[in-house]
Amino acid sequence: MNRRKLSKIVFKISRYIGFNKLCYLLNKGRKRILMYHNIIPDEYFDDSINLEYSISESRFKNQIDFIEKRFKFGLDLENPNEVTITFDDGYQNQYSIGSKILDNKNIKGYFFCSESLINNDRILLIDKIQLWFDYVPYRLYKIDRLNLSFNISNREERKQSWSKVQDLIFNNKSSMEEVELSLNEAYPFNKIEVNKEFYKLRFNSIKESDINQMKDKGHKVGAHSSMHNILSNMNIKKLDKDIKRCVQNVGGIYNTDVFCYPFGTHDDVSDEVIDIVKSNKFKMGLASINSPNDKREYSKDFIPRIDISSIDDKYHIDFILSGARYLIRNKKLLPPI
């Protein structure tokens, strides 16, 4: 029996013996905030690099249907009796698909949009780099500037090549700007061919008129930094400038003073980042993971979220939302805010 099948059995047993029920009881008073990115129509959804944190339209609908049987949905980030839905980045699919699904259910959500994406309709660099690895023609690429070469001849090699560059970026060995320039020299971005309808949904930003419609429907639109850089890798002056550009849009594009950190792990959000976000009058900060850490306590300035976008098994979802997975892995209850 493989590991996946064994896990499914564990999820079912946990529910039927009452362990999930016990965990729900023990975690009463603990908030669940869900993190999503892109919602993609089923006909376009696959295992591409740029869809790693995305979810198919049918799976998203199924998750919402399942969760609402146990929880109410709401915008109060401190109300443990409600599950809150959040989206990161600000791409068109979040309006044309995500917000419409929520509207049909009378559910309100948070949509955290990067300022440069909305104001300039400029694809975020991390997504642009992933797009390159997903769609450049198969062949050998020598990237002298990065001292790397990629022999891309199948989908698995695309992912392996992306992993090498991802390591450079997240370990602060190369900036995303430097990587973008290097890849463009190897094969220009403007020569890459992508299905036009898919590109529009996945890589075009939400229009400001659509954002206004979302706000009229009761959704919250918040800041997700300006450039979507790894904030802990930025120098203090550039970081402060980035956050101040977001502050200028509170009351305009943004109708909430909740901030969402891009990437948002413990390594991506330093104490200095949190201090600058707080000093710019953001009242809460959302992180992207829900696991113990030895760097800081979770608080209103670093609120954990749960990512279930890759899961299509209702027993697995129940196992996670009850706090059973967290308790078994970490021997702790879900973290309080």
Secondary structure, DSSP 8 states (H G I E B T S, - for coil): --HHHHHHHHHHHHHHTTHHHHHHHHTTT--EEEEE--EE-GGG--S-GGGTT-EEHHHHHHHHHHHTTT-EE-S-TT-TTEEEEEEEE-BHHIIIIIIHHHHHTT---EEEE-HHHHHH----HHHHHHHHHHHS-SEEEEEGGGTEEEEE-SHHHHHHHHHHHHHHHHTTSS-HHHHHHHHHHHS-GGG----HHHHHHHHSB--HHHHHHHHHTT-EEEE--SS---GGGS-HHHHHHHHHHHHTTBTTTB---EEE-SS-STTTS-HHHHHHHHHTT--EEE-S--S--SS---BTTBB--B--TT---HHHHHHHHTTHHHHHHHSS-----
